[in-house]
Structure formats: C-alpha cells, structure tokens
Amino acid sequence: MEQNTSFNGSAGVNYDSEWRSKFWEYYRNLVFAESLFIWIISVVEIPIMILTLVALCALIKSQRSASVFVIHLVLSDLIQIICMLMKTIERSSKQQNAYDYSLIASVYFMACVAFERYLLVSHPIWYKSHHSLKVSCVISVIVWFVPLIFADQSIGCFIPYPIIILCFVGTRRGLSHAISLTSLKRQLILGSLFLVLLTYMFLILPFVILRFIIETYPKIQNSLLFVKAVYFFEYLMYLNPLADCLLYLFMRPDAGDLMKFDHCCCRTDTHQNSRHSRDEHSRDSRATFACCVSVQNPASRSQTACSSV
C-alpha cells in the first residue's frame, strides 16, 4: 500500500510539473506575440500621433477652436506607447507604473472632452463666457495630477465611466433643443462624444474589469482561458491611441464641408439612379405603345412594307 501511495504521488507531481511547463511555455509565446504586436502598431501609431499633435497645435494658434483636452489626450497616449515599447525591452515596476499613470490620465481627458461637449450644447452662454485657452490649460494641468491620487488602476479608470455616459445622454437631449446649432454642428458634437464612448467601452473598460478581477481573485491567473482573455483585451487597448486620433477629424474647421461633400455625393448618386430608372421606364413605355399600335393597325404595316419594296 505504501508503494502504491508513493507511486501515485510521484505521478501527480510529474503531471503537475508537466502542466506548469506547458503553461509557462504558452505564456512565453503570448509575451513574444505581445511584443511583436506592440512594435508593429507603434510604427503606425507614433507618426500618426505626432502629426495629429502638430495639426491640433496649429489649429489652436490659428483659430483657437480645437479642444486643448484632445491635445493632452493624444499626448498621454503617446506616453503609453513609449512605456509599452520600453516594456518589451525590459519589464519593470517603474515602466508599469508609468503606463498606468498615463492610462488613467487619458481616461480623465476623455471625460473632459465629453464634459466640454456637454457644456457647449446644454449651457452655450455660460460656456462662451467662461471658456478660454487659459482655463483649459489649467484644468489639463490639474488632470495630470489626478492619477497620483489613486493607488489602484482599476478604480481610477472606472470613475470617469459614469461621467462619459451622463454627458453623452445629456448632450443628446440638449441637441434636440439647441436652436442656434446647425445640423452639421450637431452631428459633429454627437459624433465626437459617440467616439469617446465607444473607445472607452470597447477598448479600455474590458481590460479594466479583468484587471479588477485579477486583483480580487489572484488565483484565477492560473486559468489558461483567463490569460488568453486578458491578452486579447490588452491588444484591443493598445489600439486606443488610434481611436483617440480620430477626434481630430471632429475638430477640423472643414469637417462640416467634408460631411456636406459626402451628403452631396449620396444625393447625386440617388438622383442619377432615379433618373436612369425613369429613362428606362419611358423607353419601355414607348416600346409597349409602338407594339400596341402595330397590332391595332395591320393595314398600315402592310402599306409600309409595300412601299419599301
């Protein structure tokens, strides 16, 4: 009995060690794939973000109509990419803390963009009288110190979620009563808020929830399926800087002209299609009328044939 017990115990140890070796081998493959993915998207994201920052700064100097919060949002995303690249070379707690700091800052800048759009629609008089470049810069400096308050990344990233939703709902209701805004301006404001909401819900929030689950139940990290889910949503979160750069399109002074151009192209295509269908219908009706006439007057057809002969 003792021999059997020892034999079964050694088999269990060997099976457990074999499973752990496979787990860590798969984990190393995931880490390598993550590093490769980060370098690929960094080659695409960094030039786009630098061009977006230059364009937004030039837009503020020329018209001062662009959002200062969008500039700081893209800047925080740029810090995230730099931290990700450094993490692929050497993983340390300082790099992770810097990445968490820039991630929390970017989420709060997204909330600032949503709140600014809400004030523009719901309280336009107060917004025009109190909004200035200096006030936006002061608020942005304050936001950069906000991540230092939170010791937990999950809590710090989850707090702006209700603010973004409330601003989106309030802005959508306010647009129905905003008489001074044109339809194109309404679409631009609502489109920028919708982009912020989608970016947060589908690119940031899932990873934040998984991070909170890991901190609450650390043993769940031994599940291979959970590790796959974490890396998948982490890959999605790495695409967040590209989505934030799209906010520049809603800040451009010719954004309304671009939307008008698309609308005119759609109307032109519809008009051409309807005109083409009307022409075909008229040709078919003329052909049907000619056939009816030829059937009703056979004598005329015979006379025509004789004359031709």
C-alpha positions as CSV (number, residue, x, y, z in Angstrom):
1,M,0.0,0.0,0.0
2,E,2.8,2.4,0.8
3,Q,4.5,1.7,-2.5
4,N,1.3,2.4,-4.4
5,T,0.8,5.6,-2.5
6,S,4.2,6.8,-3.3
7,F,3.9,5.9,-6.9
8,N,0.6,7.8,-7.3
9,G,2.0,10.8,-5.5
10,S,5.0,10.9,-7.8
11,A,2.8,10.6,-10.8
12,G,0.7,13.5,-9.6
13,V,3.8,15.6,-9.1
14,N,5.0,14.8,-12.6
15,Y,1.7,15.6,-14.1
16,D,1.5,18.9,-12.3
17,S,5.1,19.9,-13.3
18,E,4.3,18.9,-16.9
19,W,1.2,21.1,-17.0
20,R,3.1,24.0,-15.5
21,S,5.9,23.7,-18.1
22,K,3.3,23.8,-20.9
23,F,1.6,26.7,-19.2
24,W,4.7,28.8,-18.9
25,E,5.8,27.8,-22.5
26,Y,2.4,29.1,-23.8
27,Y,2.8,32.2,-21.6
28,R,6.2,33.0,-23.1
29,N,4.7,32.6,-26.6
30,L,2.0,35.1,-25.6
31,V,4.6,37.6,-24.3
32,F,6.5,37.3,-27.6
33,A,3.4,37.8,-29.6
34,E,2.5,40.8,-27.5
35,S,6.0,42.4,-28.0
36,L,5.7,41.8,-31.8
37,F,2.2,43.4,-31.9
38,I,3.4,46.4,-29.9
39,W,6.2,47.1,-32.3
40,I,4.0,46.8,-35.3
41,I,1.3,49.1,-34.1
42,S,3.9,51.6,-32.7
43,V,5.3,52.0,-36.2
44,V,1.8,53.0,-37.3
45,E,0.6,55.0,-34.3
46,I,3.6,57.1,-33.4
47,P,3.8,59.0,-36.8
48,I,0.0,59.5,-36.8
49,M,0.0,60.8,-33.3
50,I,2.9,63.2,-33.9
51,L,1.1,64.6,-37.0
52,T,-2.1,64.9,-35.0
53,L,-0.4,66.9,-32.2
54,V,1.2,69.2,-34.7
55,A,-2.1,69.7,-36.5
56,L,-4.0,70.4,-33.3
57,C,-1.4,72.9,-32.1
58,A,-1.6,74.7,-35.4
59,L,-5.4,74.7,-35.2
60,I,-5.3,76.3,-31.8
61,K,-2.9,79.0,-32.9
62,S,-4.9,79.9,-36.0
63,Q,-8.5,79.7,-34.7
64,R,-8.4,78.5,-31.1
65,S,-11.4,76.4,-31.8
66,A,-9.7,73.0,-31.1
67,S,-10.0,71.3,-27.8
68,V,-7.0,71.5,-25.5
69,F,-8.1,68.3,-23.8
70,V,-7.7,66.4,-27.1
71,I,-4.1,67.5,-27.3
72,H,-3.4,66.3,-23.8
73,L,-5.3,63.1,-24.6
74,V,-3.1,62.3,-27.6
75,L,0.0,63.3,-25.5
76,S,-1.0,60.8,-22.8
77,D,-1.5,58.1,-25.5
78,L,2.0,58.8,-26.8
79,I,3.4,58.3,-23.3
80,Q,1.6,55.0,-23.2
81,I,3.2,53.8,-26.5
82,I,6.6,54.7,-25.2
83,C,6.0,52.8,-22.0
84,M,4.8,49.8,-24.0
85,L,8.0,49.8,-26.1
86,M,10.2,50.0,-23.0
87,K,8.2,47.1,-21.5
88,T,9.0,44.9,-24.5
89,I,12.8,45.5,-23.9
90,E,12.8,45.2,-20.1
91,R,9.9,44.6,-17.8
92,S,10.0,46.6,-14.5
93,S,7.6,48.0,-12.0
94,K,8.6,51.6,-12.9
95,Q,7.5,51.2,-16.5
96,Q,4.2,49.6,-15.5
97,N,3.5,52.4,-13.1
98,A,4.3,55.0,-15.8
99,Y,1.9,53.1,-18.1
100,D,-0.8,53.0,-15.5
101,Y,-0.3,56.7,-14.8
102,S,-0.7,57.7,-18.5
103,L,-3.7,55.4,-19.0
104,I,-5.6,56.9,-16.1
105,A,-4.7,60.4,-17.3
106,S,-6.0,59.6,-20.8
107,V,-9.3,58.3,-19.4
108,Y,-9.8,61.5,-17.5
109,F,-9.0,63.6,-20.5
110,M,-11.7,61.6,-22.4
111,A,-14.1,62.6,-19.6
112,C,-13.0,66.3,-20.0
113,V,-13.7,66.1,-23.8
114,A,-17.2,64.7,-23.1
115,F,-18.0,67.3,-20.4
116,E,-16.8,70.1,-22.7
117,R,-19.1,69.0,-25.5
118,Y,-22.0,68.8,-22.9
119,L,-21.4,72.3,-21.8
120,L,-21.3,73.5,-25.4
121,V,-24.7,72.2,-26.0
122,S,-26.6,72.4,-22.7
123,H,-25.1,75.7,-21.4
124,P,-23.8,77.6,-24.5
125,I,-24.0,81.1,-22.9
126,W,-22.0,80.0,-19.8
127,Y,-19.6,78.1,-22.0
128,K,-18.8,81.0,-24.3
129,S,-18.4,83.4,-21.4
130,H,-16.2,81.2,-19.2
131,H,-14.3,79.1,-21.8
132,S,-10.8,80.2,-22.7
133,L,-7.5,78.8,-23.6
134,K,-6.1,79.6,-20.2
135,V,-8.8,77.8,-18.3
136,S,-8.5,74.7,-20.4
137,C,-4.7,74.7,-19.8
138,V,-5.2,75.0,-16.0
139,I,-7.7,72.1,-16.0
140,S,-5.3,70.0,-18.0
141,V,-2.5,70.6,-15.6
142,I,-4.8,69.5,-12.7
143,V,-5.8,66.4,-14.6
144,W,-2.2,65.3,-14.9
145,F,-2.0,65.2,-11.1
146,V,-5.2,63.2,-10.7
147,P,-3.6,59.7,-11.3
148,L,-1.4,60.3,-8.3
149,I,-4.4,60.1,-6.0
150,F,-5.4,56.5,-7.0
151,A,-3.3,53.6,-5.8
152,D,-5.4,51.2,-7.8
153,Q,-5.6,51.4,-11.6
154,S,-9.0,49.8,-11.9
155,I,-10.7,52.2,-9.6
156,G,-9.0,55.2,-11.2
157,C,-10.1,54.1,-14.7
158,F,-13.6,53.2,-13.7
159,I,-14.7,56.5,-12.1
160,P,-14.9,58.5,-15.5
161,Y,-17.3,55.9,-17.0
162,P,-20.5,57.3,-15.4
163,I,-19.4,60.9,-16.3
164,I,-19.0,60.0,-20.0
165,I,-22.3,58.2,-20.1
166,L,-24.2,61.1,-18.4
167,C,-22.5,63.7,-20.7
168,F,-23.5,61.6,-23.8
169,V,-27.1,61.3,-22.7
170,G,-27.3,65.0,-21.6
171,T,-25.8,66.2,-24.9
172,R,-28.1,64.1,-27.0
173,R,-31.1,65.5,-25.2
174,G,-29.7,69.0,-25.4
175,L,-29.2,68.8,-29.1
176,S,-32.9,68.4,-29.7
177,H,-33.5,71.8,-28.1
178,A,-30.4,73.6,-29.4
179,I,-31.8,76.1,-32.0
180,S,-28.6,78.0,-32.6
181,L,-26.6,75.0,-33.8
182,T,-26.8,73.7,-37.4
183,S,-27.5,70.1,-38.2
184,L,-23.8,69.6,-39.2
185,K,-22.6,71.0,-35.9
186,R,-24.9,68.7,-34.0
187,Q,-23.6,65.7,-35.9
188,L,-20.0,66.7,-35.2
189,I,-20.6,67.2,-31.5
190,L,-22.6,64.0,-31.1
191,G,-20.1,62.1,-33.3
192,S,-17.1,63.1,-31.1
193,L,-19.0,62.0,-28.0
194,F,-20.1,58.7,-29.5
195,L,-16.4,58.0,-30.5
196,V,-15.3,58.7,-26.9
197,L,-18.0,56.4,-25.5
198,L,-17.2,53.6,-27.9
199,T,-13.5,53.9,-27.3
200,Y,-13.9,53.7,-23.6
201,M,-16.5,50.9,-23.6
202,F,-14.8,48.5,-26.1
203,L,-11.1,49.3,-25.8
204,I,-10.5,50.2,-22.2
205,L,-13.3,49.1,-20.0
206,P,-13.0,45.3,-20.6
207,F,-9.3,45.2,-19.7
208,V,-10.0,47.4,-16.6
209,I,-12.7,44.9,-15.5
210,L,-10.3,41.9,-16.0
211,R,-7.6,43.8,-14.1
212,F,-10.0,44.3,-11.2
213,I,-10.9,40.6,-11.2
214,I,-7.2,39.6,-11.0
215,E,-6.6,41.9,-8.1
216,T,-9.7,40.5,-6.3
217,Y,-9.1,36.8,-7.1
218,P,-5.3,36.3,-7.8
219,K,-5.7,32.5,-8.2
220,I,-7.7,33.0,-11.4
221,Q,-4.5,33.8,-13.2
222,N,-3.7,30.0,-13.3
223,S,-6.6,29.6,-15.8
224,L,-5.2,29.5,-19.3
225,L,-8.5,30.7,-20.7
226,F,-8.5,33.7,-18.5
227,V,-4.9,34.5,-19.5
228,K,-6.0,34.4,-23.2
229,A,-8.9,36.8,-22.5
230,V,-6.5,39.2,-20.7
231,Y,-4.1,39.3,-23.6
232,F,-6.9,39.7,-26.1
233,F,-8.4,42.7,-24.4
234,E,-4.9,44.1,-23.8
235,Y,-4.3,44.0,-27.5
236,L,-7.6,45.9,-28.0
237,M,-6.5,48.5,-25.5
238,Y,-3.3,49.1,-27.5
239,L,-5.5,50.3,-30.4
240,N,-6.9,53.1,-28.2
241,P,-4.4,55.8,-29.4
242,L,-5.5,55.4,-33.0
243,A,-9.1,55.9,-32.0
244,D,-8.2,59.0,-30.0
245,C,-6.5,60.5,-33.0
246,L,-9.8,60.3,-34.9
247,L,-11.1,63.1,-32.6
248,Y,-9.0,65.5,-34.6
249,L,-11.4,65.0,-37.6
250,F,-14.3,66.4,-35.5
251,M,-12.2,69.4,-34.6
252,R,-11.2,70.4,-38.1
253,P,-12.7,73.6,-39.4
254,D,-13.7,71.9,-42.7
255,A,-15.2,68.9,-41.0
256,G,-18.7,70.2,-41.9
257,D,-17.6,70.6,-45.5
258,L,-16.4,67.0,-45.6
259,M,-19.8,65.8,-44.3
260,K,-21.6,68.1,-46.8
261,F,-19.5,66.6,-49.6
262,D,-20.4,63.1,-48.6
263,H,-24.1,64.1,-48.3
264,C,-24.0,65.7,-51.8
265,C,-22.3,62.6,-53.3
266,C,-25.1,60.4,-51.9
267,R,-27.7,62.8,-53.2
268,T,-26.1,62.9,-56.7
269,D,-25.9,59.1,-56.9
270,T,-29.5,58.8,-55.8
271,H,-30.6,61.4,-58.4
272,Q,-28.6,59.7,-61.1
273,N,-30.1,56.3,-60.2
274,S,-33.7,57.7,-60.2
275,R,-33.1,59.5,-63.5
276,H,-31.7,56.3,-65.0
277,S,-34.8,54.3,-63.9
278,R,-37.1,56.9,-65.2
279,D,-35.4,56.8,-68.6
280,E,-35.6,53.1,-68.8
281,H,-39.3,53.2,-67.8
282,S,-40.0,55.8,-70.5
283,R,-38.3,53.7,-73.2
284,D,-40.2,50.6,-72.1
285,S,-43.5,52.5,-72.2
286,R,-42.7,53.8,-75.7
287,A,-41.9,50.4,-77.0
288,T,-45.1,49.0,-75.5
289,F,-47.1,51.8,-77.1
290,A,-45.5,51.1,-80.5
291,C,-46.3,47.4,-80.3
292,C,-49.9,48.1,-79.4
293,V,-50.2,50.5,-82.4
294,S,-48.7,47.9,-84.8
295,V,-51.1,45.3,-83.6
296,Q,-54.2,47.5,-83.9
297,N,-53.3,48.8,-87.5
298,P,-52.1,45.9,-89.6
299,A,-53.0,47.8,-92.8
300,S,-50.5,50.5,-92.2
301,R,-47.8,47.9,-91.6
302,S,-48.6,46.2,-95.0
303,Q,-48.6,49.6,-96.8
304,T,-45.2,50.3,-95.3
305,A,-43.9,47.0,-96.4
306,C,-45.2,47.5,-100.0
307,S,-43.7,51.0,-100.3
308,S,-40.4,49.7,-99.1
309,V,-40.4,47.0,-101.7
